Amino acid sequence: MNFDIVVVGAGASGISAALTTSECGVKVALLEKGDKFGGAGMFGAQGLFAVESRAQKEAGVKYSLKDAYEEIINYTHHSSNALMVKAILEESAATIDWMAESGLETELVTNTQEVHQEHPRTYHQFIDKFNGFKRVMNKFLESDGVLMTETSAEEIVQEQGKVTAVKANRKGEEITSHNLG
């Protein structure tokens, strides 16, 4: 099997990565060891954090990227990757918009955890998440993405430091995705 990219894990992050790359015209395989896609994003999480989103601006939430960055860095006692934190925060509002455009809408809610009751509203709860995740997956499949459930990645093959193949096991059958990248 030939793919440009193989994404391992069809949870919320994997589905998002697979859809983003397939929308760019890249041939993508999305592997999931379970028999369903969605992972913790669909079956556990209720939403996600974002700062300076459209919903926050419309609600008058005064909590800036700088505020969020300083809070996270201080909370982790400066042990987090500062550049990564900054990059995630800077993309968080655009991520909420992209999710809505892809079929998974959110609404701004007050975080239910007691410790965060006095905190500015940053939690974007999924609306109709099961159908939303299905819409995102359908968009991936419509962009010629390939979903392989009950398929576990076994080995990442590299040649001269470049990933060239992924070996996987699908229902007891060994498969290899060649010519990656």
Buried (B, 14 or more C-beta within 10 A) or exposed (E): BEBBBBBBBBBBEBBBBBBBBBBEEBBBBBBBBBEEBBBEBBEEBEBBBBBBBBBBEEEEBEBEBEBBBEBBBEEEEEEEEEEEBBEBBBEBBEBBBBBBEBBBBBEBBEBEEEEEEEEBBBBBBBEEBEEBBBBBBEBBBEBEBBBBBBBBBEEEBEEEEEBBBBBBBBEEEEBEBEEBE
